[in-house]
Structure formats: C-alpha cells, structure tokens
Amino acid sequence: MSATATAVDIVSALRSVAGDVQSAGPELSIDEIRPDAIVIPRSEDEVAKVLRFSAENGLALIPAGGMTKQGIGGVPDRADLVLSLRHLNKVHHYDPGDLTISVGAGMTLAGLQQVLAEHRLFLPLDPMLPGQATIGGVLAANAGGPLKSGYGGAREFCIGIGFATVDGKRAKGGGRVVKNVAGYDMMKLMIGSLGTLGVITAANFKVYPLPRQTATFQCEFKTAIEAAEFGRKVWASSLGSRLMCLEIISPRAQEYLNDGWDPRDPDHFSPAAPVKHHTAWTVSLRANGSDAVLGRFSKDLGGAISEELSGETEAAWWRWVSDFEVKLAHRHQNAMVIRVSVPQSQVADALSAAEKTAIEDNFVCSAVGRLPAGSLVVGLAPLAVDPPSAMQFANMASALRGRLSRDASAVVLRCPTEAKRHFDVWGTSPTDLGLMRAIRKTMDPGRVLNRGRFIV
C-alpha cells in the first residue's frame, strides 16, 4: 500500500469494484500480519476485477477459503487485502449419471459431499476440517488425507478449473468431461500453487460411487519397522485392490486421535475417558466390498487384527486421523508439523529419523501417514514448559532433513511465526523451485498474490 493511501481509502475504492468489502478487525491475523480489509466478491468477474485493482494499486492480496491452511509457507512480507471466496459456493453443473460435478471455489468440502451423497456419490478427498475447508483452498494447497492411499490426490480427479489472473482476466484449464486434452494443463499447475499464480474460482470433478459397505481393521505392532513391512505386504497382495486407506500411526499420535476433542468447537475439550498411553504402532486398513470381501480381510489378516471398526465408530476414527494436525496443535500451541515425503520403502527409516530428531531437542514425536504414498504428517511437540527458541525449530528441521535420503522432502506445515523467520520452511525438494519461481514471475510480476508465502 502506498504511503498516501489509507485503509479507509482502499475500502471505499474497492466498493466500486466489489460490493461486499469490510474493514478487517483486529482478530484477523495471518502469521501476525494484519490486513486492512476483506473483500468478498459475489461473482467470478468480481474476483478478476479485484485482482486487477490490486495489481494497479500495488496491493498485496491473500486469497482465502476456510482459513485452514493459511499457516503453510513463509511469513507474508505484506498483506493489504484478504480475498474471501465464501460467496462463490454454488453448484454450477451436476450430472450424477456421468459422475461429474462443477462447483464454485467457495463451497466447503462438507457441503459438496452432502450434495453428492443424495445420489450415493462422493469425492475421495478428506483433508482436515472439511466443514471449513473450501474447494478452492483444498486445491490450492493440494490438501488430502487417508483416502490418498486408495484414490490418489486431487490432481487425479479434478478435471477442470476456472481461475482469475492478476491482470484481471478469467481463464480455465481442463473441462467438464473426463477425457479432455485441449491446451496447456493449467489445471495441474494451479493445484498446489497456494494461490501464488492466480485465484481458483471454480472446479470440475469426476466423482465416485459411495461404497455400500466398509470396515476398518486395526493391527498393532511393537515397532515402526514391523508395521511398515506389514502394510507393504498387504498393499502388494490381492487385498490391496480393495483398500481405501492404509495408514501407519505412531503410539503418541493415538493419544491425540482419541482425546475427545471436537474440531467443530475448538474451545471444547472434554475427553470421554482418561487418555490412554499407547505403546504399539498401528496399521489401520479401510476396505470396501461385500460381506464376502470383508470376510476375506478378517480371515487373511487373522491374528494381526486387534480391533474391527464399522459404522459411526469407523467414520469418526477416519475423521480423527484426517484432523491429526489440528488436534496436535490444540494440545501443543508451540508444536511443529512437518510433511515428510519418502519412497514407500523408506517410511520406517523416516519415522526413525523423526524420533531421533525429537529426542535430541527434548521434543516428543508423533506421526500418521499414508503408507503406499510415503506421505507422513510428523508432529514435534516440546516437552519443556518454556517455549522453545526459534533456532531450536530451525535446527530440528535441518537435522531431520539431513537424516532423510536425497529423494525425500520435509516441508514445514506449521510452526510458530517467529521460528519461520529463521529458516526455509520448504527445504530442499525434488520439485524444481527454480522453475516455479520463473512461472510466478511470469504470471504475477508485481508480486500481488501471497507475497513471501510460497516462493518469492
């Protein structure tokens, strides 16, 4: 924002572009940065106009959905406006027979699932807090959960998107049909870009029949090595084709998963029973199929099964696993959460590296993860009463990365704001960040979108 412009001037000028503009209250803070205003466009055209206005006036803008992933990445160096897509929450097109749906980016994931459930369909995305997370935010963050094992990520079933660019143009990638190969694949480029290349305004998906029957089998092991090897063998067996989820869960993580916290009411913490201290590693397998198929799981897994879940108990369990990150943060405000990505064969080694790193700095490690994908969510929570220093977090991230193989990555998803200023939250990754910087410079040369958050 220029030195002569005030927050009041900006709000007044924006109202000629988008009708719903509000002054940001003191409670709105993104990594301790306080925006001046919130603009809430009522159409995709208004989104494009707001982006052009921001570029022409040198404003820094943060796109926002349900605000569940705003902690990802570095600290923004400026944030004049928050662009909320909450009004873009309608179904644009729905063909249950063709298994496709198109919706506005501001629709929540839970709202989309409710629409699909009327025809016994679903979208196999299960990131944390689906009642708050919006479609645009989920795609921008490339967020997912346990269903990634059986169905893959958002890039596998998002077949088209609409988005707005900083020069005020509306664009699209993909289409409404599954077989669509026209033009550049801008859709896959936008997914995971964290709102740094443009603002997603709508999305088209191929959807799936809702399984008629599922069951979850809990299997316990003394070590992560035993658990990971068991999961690998099941996945490679004939049972693997019927698996929706295949999760490895550390003993400490199970304490958070069963603590009774209701993510819909973060201030309410009332465990139904005393927290149990777990010592076993759990492999949690969710299968779908007929009575005969599920019976075969019971027979083949045999004595490895410690518990079977179904119905509401099963649904609650997987909701808890998806919400692991926020449950950890509720218990430990100074926790660091890292997404570790490794080849499947290195899952046990990565978990061992995380445990060693935590012990060295007087932290405790907990983890959940998609075994087939080698995608782990690792929590590092301080044991000491006094808050850790920023350098402790920086040293832990560096130490963990140093223990992983060259084809692995460790991205910090959450940690105290001050700590982020002392190290690179993205780290070394197989992803070519140099190429991403070049694309960002081309699509947003004025650094309007999410400045400092992702790349530059």
N, C-alpha and C positions, 0 to 999 in steps of 0.2 A: 504494500500500500504506500502511495507517495506521501511525503511529509505534509502536504497541504490537505490531503483528504482525511476526513474523519469517518468514524464508523457510521454516524448518522447520515452523512452524505452518501455513503455507499448503499445503505439500506434504502434510502429514498430513490437513488438512481436505479437500483435493481428492480424496484416495483414497477418500473416501466417495461421491464423485460419479463419478469415472472411475478405473478400476483401474490404468491404466498412467500413473504420474506419476513423474518423475525430477527430481532436483536438476540445475540447469543447470551444466555445467562451465565453467571459465574460458575455454575455447576458443570458446564460443558468444558471439558479439558481433555486434550489428546496429547498424551505424553507431556503434560504440564504446559502445553501451548494452548492459549485461549483464543479461539476465533472471534471475529467481530459480529458475524451474522450467520444465520442459517437460511438458505434459500431452498424452497420445496416446490420444484416445477410440477405442473399439472399435466404436462404432455412431453413427448419426446422432442417436439420442436422447441419447447421452452428450455429443455436441457441444453440443446445446441446453442440457443441464444445466450444462456448464462455462461457457457464456456467461451463463446466469442467475447462477451462483455468482460470476462475475467482476463482474457488474453490482451484485449485492447487497453485495459486499465492497469495492467501489471499486478494483478491479484493472484495470490496463491490459494488454490482451492483443494479441498479434501472431499472426494466422493464418499458417501456413507450409505449403508443399508441399515442393518440392525445393530451396528457398532460392536459386533462380537469379535472382529479381527483387527481392530484399529491398533492393537499393540504390536503387530508384526512389523519388523523392519526398524530402521534407524529413527532417530528423533527428527521430526519435521523442522526445517530451519525457519519456516513461516507457515501460517495458516490463517488467512484472512476470512475465508468463507468455508462453510460446510455445505455441500450439496447433497441434500437428502432426497432419495427416490421413493419415499413412502407412498406418494400418490400414484405411482405407476404400478399398481397392484392388481390389474385386471387380467382375465383370461382373454387372449386375442383370438385364438383359434384352438379348437379341440375336436379331434376325430378319434374316438375310442376304438373304432374298428380298424383304423390304420395305425393305432398305437403311437400317435403323435399329439403334442400339445405345444402351444405357444403362449407365453405369459409375459407380463411386464416385469422388469427387474426388481421392482419394489415389493412384489409378492413374497411373503415368507415361505420357507420350505414347508412348514407345517400346513399352511394354507393350500399350497399346491397338492400336497399328499392327500388332503381332505377332499379336494375336487376329484382326484384320480380314484380314490377309494370307492366312490359311488359306482364306478364300473369295475371294481376289483382290479385296479391297476395301481402301480406305484413307480416312483422314480428312485432308483437304488443309490441315493445319496443320503448319508446320515452323519453330517458334521455335528459339532456341539451346538446346543441351544437352538434347535430347529424352529421353535416358536418365535425367536427373534431374528435369526439369520435370514437374509433375503436372497432371492435367486441371483441377483446381480453381485452381491457380496460373496456368495459361495463360489461363483465362477471366477470373480476377480482374484480371490485368494486360493483358488483351486482346492477348496476345502473338501474333506471327506471323512470317513470313519471306517468302522469294521467291515462294512459291505464292500470296500475296495478289494478285498481278497477275492470275492466271488464274481464281482461285476466290473472291476476296474474303476478308473476315476472319471471325472466329469467330461474329459475330452472324448471318452468312448461313447457317450450317449447324448451329448449336446450336438445337435445337427445344424444349428444356425443361431446367430445373434444379431441384434441391432445395437449400434453404438453411436455416440456423438464424439466428434473430434474438437480440438481446441480452436480450430478456425471456423467453428460454427456449422459444420456440415454433419448431416446424418449419413451413416454408412451401414453396411451389413456384410456378413460373411455367412456362407452356407445357405440353407434354405429350410423349407418345411418338410421336405421329404428326406428319407434316409440316404438315398443314392443321389448325392449332389457333389459334383466335382468342378463346378464352374469357378474360374477366377482363383486369386490367391487365397490361401487358407487363413484369412484374418481371424477367423473364429478361434483357432487353436493358439494364435499369437496373443489374443486378448485374455484367454483363460490363464490365470496365474500371474497376470501383469500388475496386479494390485492397484488398478486404477491409475497407472502412470502413462498409458498410451492413449487413453480415451475413456469414456464413461459408458459402460454397458447399460442399455435401456430396455432390452427385451431379449428373450431367449426361446429357442425351439428345442424340444427334446423328443427322442424316441423313448417310450416308456414300456414297462414290462407287466405281465400278469402278476397279480399279487399271489404269492404262494398260498395254497389252500391249507397247508399244514407244515409246521416246522417244529423242530426240537433242538435243544442245546445240550451238549454233553460236556461236562466239566471233568477234566483229567488232571491229576496232581502229580508233581514230580519234585524230587529233592533239589535238583539243580537246573539252571537255565540250559545247560548243555543237553541234559536228558529231555527237557521239554521241547527244545527246538528240534532235536533229532526226531522225536515222536511226531511232531507236527509236520515235518518234512516228509516223513514216510506216509502219513495219512494223505497228504496232499498229492503225492505221487501215485497213490493207489487208486483202485477203481472207485473208492468212496469220494475222491476229490471232486469229481464232476458234480456231485450233489451238495457241495458245501457253499454256503452263502458267506460265512465268516469263519476265519481261523485266526484266533488271537492268542498271543502269549502275554501273560500278566504276572508281574512280579509280586512277591509276598506283600511288600509295603503298599503297592497300588491297590490291593484288595481291601485294605483298611479304608482307603478313601472312597472306593466304589460302594462300600456298604455302610457309610456313615450316616445315612438317613437324610442328607441334605437335599432340599427341593430346589432345583435350578430355576424354577419359576418364581421363587421367593427367596432371593439370596440372603436376606436377613434372618431367615428362619432356619434354625439349626437345632433339631430335636431328634437325636438318634432313637430309634425304636428299642434298641437294646445296646448294652455296652459294646464298644468297639472291640472286635476280636483281633488278636495279634496272629497273623498268618506266618507260617514258615515254609510253606510249599509254593512252588511255581505252578501256575495253572495254564493249561491249554484249553481254550474254550472254542468248541466247534459247533456251528449252527448249520443244520442240514434241513433241506426241504424235500418233500416227497410223500408217497403213500405210506400206509401203515407198514407195508412190506419193506419199503426202502428204509424207513426209520428203524424198523425192527432189525434190519441188517446192520445198521450202525451199532445198535445195542449189542448185537451178537459179536460183531467183528472187533469192536473196541473192548468188549468184555470187562475184565478186571481192572482196566485202566480207568474206568468211569467211576468218579466219586459222587456225582450227582447229575440228575437229569432235570432240565427246566422246560416248561411249556406254558402257554397261555400268558396271562398278565405278568407272572413272575419272570418269564423269559423276556418279554418285551421290556420290562423295567431293567433287567440286567444289561441289555444291549444299549439302552438309553444311558445308563450309568457309565458304561465303557466309553461311549461317544463323548460324554461330558467330563471325562477324566481331567482334562487340563483345567477347567474352571473349578472343579471340585478341589483339586490340589491348591489352586490359587486362593480359594476360600479359606482353606486351612492354614496356608502359609503365604502371607502377603509378599514376602521377600523371596519367593521361590523363583528359580529359573526353569523354563521349559524349553527343551531343545528337540527339534525333529531330526532324527538320525535316519539317513537312508543308506542302506548297505545291500549287497547281494544276499540272497536268501541264505546262502551257506555261511555267511558271516554274522548272523543275528546273535548267536550266543557270545561270540567274541566282542561284539559291540556292547552288549549288555554288561559283560565283564569289565570292559573299559570304563563304562559309565559308573559302575560300582566303585572301582579303584579311584577314579577321579573324585567322587563324592567323599570317600573316606579321607583322602589326603587333605581336604579343606574343611573337615568337620561338618559335612553335609550328609543328608540321607538321600539315597536314590530310590526312585520308584519308576516303573515303566509299563506301558501297554504298547502293543504293536501288531500290525498286520504281518504275520509270518511269511506268506507267499510273496508279498511285495517288498519285504525287507524294510518296511516303513514303521519306525518306532517313535513314540512320544515319550521322552525321558524327562522326568521331573527331578530337580535337585533342590532340596529344601534345607535351610540352615538349622543346625541343632542348637547353636548358641542363642542366648537370649538377646544379645546385642545384634543389631542389623549388620550383615557383612559389608565390607568395604566394596567400592566399585571395582577395585583391582582384583578382589577375590573372584568376582564373577568373570572378569576378563581372563584371569589365569585358568579358571576351570574350563572355560570354553576352549582356550588354547590347548590345555592339557588333553582334553577329550579328543579334539581334532588330531592331535599328534599321535594318539593311540589307535586311530582308525586307519584303514587301508586307503590307498590313493584313489580308489574308485568309490569311496564313501563320501558323504557330506554330513555336516551338522549345522543346521540353521536354528538360531535362537528365535523362538516364537514369543517368548515372554520373559522379561526381567525388569528390575527397577529402572526407571528412566535415566537416572544419573549414571548407572553402570553402562548403559548403551553408548554413552559419550566416550567411553574409554576403549572400545574395541569394535571390530567389524562383526555385526550380528550375522552376516551372511556367510562369512568364511570362504574357504576355497571349495569350489563346487565343480562337478563335471560340466555344469551349464556354462556356456560361453558368455560371461557377463560383459565382455568387451563388445560382442555383437548386440547385446541388449542395450548397452549404452548408446550405440550408434543408432539403433531403431528409435530409442527415446528422443535423441537429439533431432531426428527427422520429424517425428510426429508431434513433439512438444518442445520446440526450440526455446520457448520462453520460460520453460520450467513452471508451468501453471499448475500441473497436477501432482499432488503428493510430493512436494519438494523435500528431498532428503530421506524419504521413507523407504524407497526401494533401491535405487541405483545411484542417481545423482539428484 
